[in-house]
Amino acid sequence: MESRLRLSKKGMETYTRAVAILKISKKPNGKNRRELRTANRALRLEIHKAVIKDLSRRNAKSILEIGCGDGELLVKLASIGNFRSSHLFGIDRSRKGIRIARKRSKRVRFAVGRSNRIPYKIKFDIIFTVLSFHEWENGYESIPGILARLSPGGSFIIYDTMPMSTRSLLVYKKRGVKLTVLKDRILVKIVFSKPSSTAQYI
Ligand SMILES: C[S@@+](CC[C@H](N)C(=O)[O-])C[C@H]1O[C@@H](n2cnc3c(N)ncnc32)[C@H](O)[C@@H]1O
C-alpha cells in the first residue's frame, strides 16, 4: 500500500505563517515580502524532506525529476545511502535553473527539457515531480508520454500542494495503470504505477 506524504509540524507552521502574511497584505512589500520568501523557502524544504523520505522507501535504479528547478532535491537525494548506486536525472524548462543545478553536482545529470519533451532515450523506474505539476502548460496531456517512459513496474509520482482535479486521471485505470491519490492537509501525492508486465498495458 502507498504511504502517505506527511508534512512535519514545522512545515505546517511555515505554511500557516505564509498564509497569514498573504491575508494581511494581498501584495506583500518590504518586510512582508522578505518574511513571505523565508516562509515559502522553509515550507519548500520541509516538503522536500517529506518527499525524500517517501522516495527512500522505494528501490529504484533510474530516477528522473521533471521540473527540478535548481536541482536542490536531487542533489540531496544523491547523498543518501539508498540512492548511491541509482542513476539520477533532472530536467527543467528553465535554462538558468539547469545551469545552477549542473554547478551543484556532477553526479546527477541535468538537462533542459519539458514534461512533454524528455531529452533522454532510457526508461526510468521512477519519474517524479515536486511543486511543479500545477505550472505545466500541458499538464494532463503530458501524462501518457511520461508513462511511456517508465520501465515495467515503474511509477510516476506527482507531489504538489495545489488542489487539482483527479477525475480526469481515472481514465488511466482503464489502461491497466494503478492510480493512487493521497491527500494530507495541503499536500497531494498522485502515483501512477505501471504493471510489471507491459502486455496488460494498452
Ligand atoms: C516551484 S518550482 C519547483 C522546483 C523544484 N521542483 C523544487 O521543489 O524546488 C517549479 C519548476 O517547474 C518548472 N516547470 C514548469 N513547467 C514545466 C514543464 N512543463 N516542464 C519542465 N519544467 C517545468 C519551472 O521552470 C520551475 O523550475
The ligand as a Tripos MOL2 file, in Angstrom:
@<TRIPOS>MOLECULE
LIG
   27    29     1     0     0
SMALL
NO_CHARGES

@<TRIPOS>ATOM
      1 C1          8.0380   25.9580   -7.9910 C.3       1 LIG1
      2 S1          9.3840   25.3870   -8.9550 S.3       1 LIG1
      3 C2          9.7980   23.8850   -8.0830 C.3       1 LIG1
      4 C3         11.1990   23.4640   -8.3390 C.3       1 LIG1
      5 C4         11.6570   22.1900   -7.6050 C.3       1 LIG1
      6 N1         10.8720   21.0380   -8.0180 N.3       1 LIG1
      7 C5         11.5920   22.3720   -6.1250 C.2       1 LIG1
      8 O1         10.7520   21.7380   -5.4650 O.co2     1 LIG1
      9 O2         12.4100   23.1240   -5.5910 O.co2     1 LIG1
     10 C6          8.5870   24.7560  -10.4260 C.3       1 LIG1
     11 C7          9.5660   24.3770  -11.5100 C.3       1 LIG1
     12 O3          8.8770   23.6910  -12.5500 O.3       1 LIG1
     13 C8          9.4470   24.0920  -13.7910 C.3       1 LIG1
     14 N2          8.4620   23.7820  -14.8630 N.ar      1 LIG1
     15 C9          7.2340   24.3340  -15.0230 C.ar      1 LIG1
     16 N3          6.5890   23.7780  -16.0790 N.ar      1 LIG1
     17 C10         7.4430   22.8440  -16.5930 C.ar      1 LIG1
     18 C11         7.3460   21.9180  -17.6680 C.ar      1 LIG1
     19 N4          6.2500   21.8360  -18.4340 N.pl3     1 LIG1
     20 N5          8.3940   21.0910  -17.9040 N.ar      1 LIG1
     21 C12         9.5110   21.1520  -17.1390 C.ar      1 LIG1
     22 N6          9.6710   22.0240  -16.0980 N.ar      1 LIG1
     23 C13         8.6430   22.8470  -15.8230 C.ar      1 LIG1
     24 C14         9.7500   25.5710  -13.6010 C.3       1 LIG1
     25 O4         10.7200   26.0430  -14.5100 O.3       1 LIG1
     26 C15        10.2520   25.5810  -12.1470 C.3       1 LIG1
     27 O5         11.6470   25.3970  -12.0780 O.3       1 LIG1
@<TRIPOS>BOND
     1     1     2 1
     2     2     3 1
     3     2    10 1
     4     3     4 1
     5     4     5 1
     6     5     6 1
     7     5     7 1
     8     7     8 2
     9     7     9 1
    10    10    11 1
    11    11    12 1
    12    11    26 1
    13    12    13 1
    14    13    14 1
    15    13    24 1
    16    14    15 ar
    17    14    23 ar
    18    15    16 ar
    19    16    17 ar
    20    17    18 ar
    21    17    23 ar
    22    18    19 1
    23    18    20 ar
    24    20    21 ar
    25    21    22 ar
    26    22    23 ar
    27    24    25 1
    28    24    26 1
    29    26    27 1
@<TRIPOS>SUBSTRUCTURE
     1 LIG1         1 GROUP 0 **** ****
